[in-house]
């Protein structure tokens, strides 16, 4: 019939789709896997009983030379701290009201990375203190602000080639965790469709929260678009 029903959705998502819509969808999915638009990677911090939380990542990402694959992905380097961010559209349904899942990946660049400035950086480690998101609705000009310590109780400390995720209720009370041999901290969450772009900044301290070696500095998050109704929903 050409009607496609999404899992968890209460209504037919696209009743006017042509009869081979599912085949077209599958062909597009395979093409994105073969061209590495989708890739296997770390989904989130932590581990399961089967090992690290890896998955096929649908988020737009950067290529090996530091470029983002398309405009849905943004990259900014501040004081050697790289922030790569992107979002994918997700149809709200009976179990959740969010329209977008977004991914933010943070790391301290290494000497061979594009944008590395270790000579001028002045620190070997830095740690997240707080986040400051700015969600802009370009149709009304309204900007919603989200400010808070860390990200959902996590305070990543970055080092070239590794990081650790300290946990706590505030930036003044964190428990030091073990370092992991992976330089990228991965954070994902959801937001609704009240904004058209997502930006802001992160506040880091050089050294660590317990032993800072200088004043806090701002790491910018280049705004990325929140675009509803894409051609394909995965």
Legacy VTK file of the C-alpha trace (Angstrom):
# vtk DataFile Version 3.0
C-alpha trace
ASCII
DATASET POLYDATA
POINTS 234 float
0.000 0.000 0.000
2.985 2.308 0.406
1.979 3.029 3.989
4.837 2.857 6.485
4.229 2.576 10.211
7.107 3.469 12.535
7.648 1.491 15.721
6.045 3.323 18.614
4.122 5.742 16.414
0.354 5.868 16.771
-0.329 6.963 13.202
0.915 6.106 9.736
3.958 8.292 9.250
3.866 8.735 5.480
0.606 7.447 3.959
1.434 8.917 0.541
4.741 7.105 0.080
5.150 5.067 -3.062
4.982 1.279 -2.888
8.765 0.725 -2.950
9.380 3.224 -0.143
10.800 0.625 2.241
13.229 -0.601 -0.443
14.343 2.980 -1.159
14.833 3.524 2.578
16.934 0.357 2.880
19.042 1.257 -0.149
19.760 4.674 1.330
20.696 3.125 4.673
23.116 0.675 3.023
24.631 3.483 0.948
25.275 5.533 4.084
26.983 2.555 5.684
29.148 1.845 2.634
30.216 5.486 2.254
30.923 5.801 6.009
28.282 8.490 6.446
27.127 6.133 9.191
29.913 4.515 11.168
30.480 2.265 14.146
31.727 4.141 17.179
31.325 4.919 20.858
27.689 5.708 21.582
28.085 6.968 25.143
30.387 6.914 28.142
30.481 3.787 30.302
30.316 0.083 29.593
27.782 -2.708 29.513
28.307 -6.349 30.453
29.329 -6.870 26.818
31.953 -4.112 26.795
31.976 -0.455 25.603
28.689 1.086 24.433
29.375 0.997 20.693
26.753 1.247 17.951
26.094 2.352 14.377
26.165 6.136 14.743
23.645 8.103 12.690
24.981 11.482 13.767
26.792 13.461 11.053
30.494 13.504 11.874
33.868 14.806 10.732
36.262 13.177 8.305
39.862 12.199 9.026
41.121 15.627 7.911
38.940 17.440 10.457
36.164 18.548 8.097
32.513 17.952 8.919
30.730 15.835 6.325
27.842 18.296 5.918
26.253 21.414 7.418
24.399 19.341 10.030
27.745 18.855 11.821
29.885 21.653 13.301
33.435 21.765 14.669
35.215 24.413 16.737
38.649 24.371 18.373
39.364 26.667 21.334
42.650 26.474 23.261
43.262 23.064 21.748
39.872 21.698 22.868
37.852 20.385 19.939
34.050 20.278 20.095
32.212 18.390 17.333
28.421 18.591 17.477
25.448 17.431 15.407
21.816 16.343 15.682
19.430 13.909 14.043
15.665 14.220 13.771
13.555 11.749 15.733
9.778 11.596 15.417
8.085 12.235 18.776
5.782 9.431 19.838
3.850 8.110 22.802
7.030 7.310 24.756
8.884 10.611 24.290
8.188 14.197 23.226
11.675 15.050 21.954
12.219 15.792 18.276
16.024 15.764 18.119
18.827 13.663 19.516
22.124 15.538 19.608
25.715 14.418 20.033
28.606 16.436 21.455
32.121 14.986 21.272
34.972 16.732 23.095
38.705 16.041 23.095
42.089 17.675 23.620
43.850 17.676 20.273
47.064 15.756 19.676
50.097 16.977 17.653
48.973 15.397 14.362
45.407 16.756 14.564
44.086 19.658 12.505
44.074 22.808 14.648
46.582 21.534 17.237
48.158 24.375 19.225
49.859 22.566 22.098
52.844 24.926 22.090
50.678 27.920 22.994
48.100 26.079 25.118
49.918 26.204 28.451
48.370 23.121 30.078
48.533 19.326 29.781
45.019 18.658 31.066
41.797 20.590 31.422
38.466 19.740 33.029
34.882 20.720 32.298
33.309 22.944 34.929
29.977 23.995 33.410
27.843 24.065 30.249
25.987 26.987 28.739
23.656 26.061 25.873
21.908 28.618 23.687
18.910 27.401 21.650
17.786 29.918 19.046
14.425 30.054 17.301
15.220 32.001 14.129
11.507 32.558 13.364
10.866 34.504 16.587
14.388 35.545 17.578
13.916 33.943 20.984
16.915 32.306 22.669
16.476 29.774 25.466
19.382 29.402 27.889
20.437 26.207 29.635
23.194 26.701 32.217
24.498 24.163 34.699
27.485 22.383 36.202
29.098 19.668 34.071
26.840 17.535 31.873
24.339 15.272 33.675
26.686 14.805 36.619
29.802 14.211 34.515
32.947 16.359 34.594
35.346 15.055 31.937
39.049 15.734 32.346
40.822 15.799 28.986
44.371 14.777 28.193
45.991 14.161 24.805
45.024 10.606 23.869
42.937 9.875 26.976
40.294 11.240 29.302
38.511 10.448 32.531
34.949 11.154 33.587
34.718 12.398 37.165
31.239 12.263 38.708
29.537 14.588 41.150
26.548 16.716 42.111
28.416 19.970 41.490
31.776 21.215 40.261
32.841 21.661 43.914
32.159 18.017 44.788
33.469 15.491 42.256
34.762 11.960 42.643
37.911 11.204 40.663
37.543 8.210 38.332
40.043 6.157 36.315
41.334 7.407 32.990
40.345 5.594 29.806
42.687 5.215 26.783
40.435 7.202 24.462
40.790 10.930 24.005
37.159 11.686 23.117
34.443 12.328 25.670
31.000 11.549 24.213
27.819 13.201 25.431
24.342 12.761 23.983
20.926 14.066 24.917
17.607 15.197 23.435
15.722 18.423 22.818
12.366 19.400 21.360
11.541 21.353 18.203
11.142 24.775 19.845
14.488 25.961 18.393
16.108 25.980 14.957
19.753 25.929 16.067
21.783 24.800 19.083
24.976 26.538 20.229
26.656 27.963 23.304
29.881 27.239 25.137
31.581 25.085 27.758
33.632 26.419 30.649
36.888 24.542 31.322
39.641 24.997 33.890
43.282 24.178 33.062
44.678 21.382 35.204
41.706 19.952 37.110
38.782 21.123 39.223
40.610 20.032 42.377
43.939 21.560 41.304
43.444 24.317 38.703
46.602 25.770 37.162
45.034 28.976 35.846
41.776 30.853 35.261
38.770 29.172 33.639
38.405 29.581 29.884
35.510 29.370 27.453
35.300 26.666 24.768
32.806 27.553 22.057
30.196 25.211 20.644
29.657 26.183 17.011
25.851 26.334 16.471
24.431 23.368 14.583
21.003 23.270 12.891
17.902 21.545 14.189
16.117 20.704 10.953
12.801 18.817 11.125
11.324 16.651 8.381
14.478 15.310 6.696
14.183 13.241 3.530
15.013 10.062 5.457
14.448 9.190 9.113
16.584 6.399 10.555
LINES 1 235
234 0 1 2 3 4 5 6 7 8 9 10 11 12 13 14 15 16 17 18 19 20 21 22 23 24 25 26 27 28 29 30 31 32 33 34 35 36 37 38 39 40 41 42 43 44 45 46 47 48 49 50 51 52 53 54 55 56 57 58 59 60 61 62 63 64 65 66 67 68 69 70 71 72 73 74 75 76 77 78 79 80 81 82 83 84 85 86 87 88 89 90 91 92 93 94 95 96 97 98 99 100 101 102 103 104 105 106 107 108 109 110 111 112 113 114 115 116 117 118 119 120 121 122 123 124 125 126 127 128 129 130 131 132 133 134 135 136 137 138 139 140 141 142 143 144 145 146 147 148 149 150 151 152 153 154 155 156 157 158 159 160 161 162 163 164 165 166 167 168 169 170 171 172 173 174 175 176 177 178 179 180 181 182 183 184 185 186 187 188 189 190 191 192 193 194 195 196 197 198 199 200 201 202 203 204 205 206 207 208 209 210 211 212 213 214 215 216 217 218 219 220 221 222 223 224 225 226 227 228 229 230 231 232 233
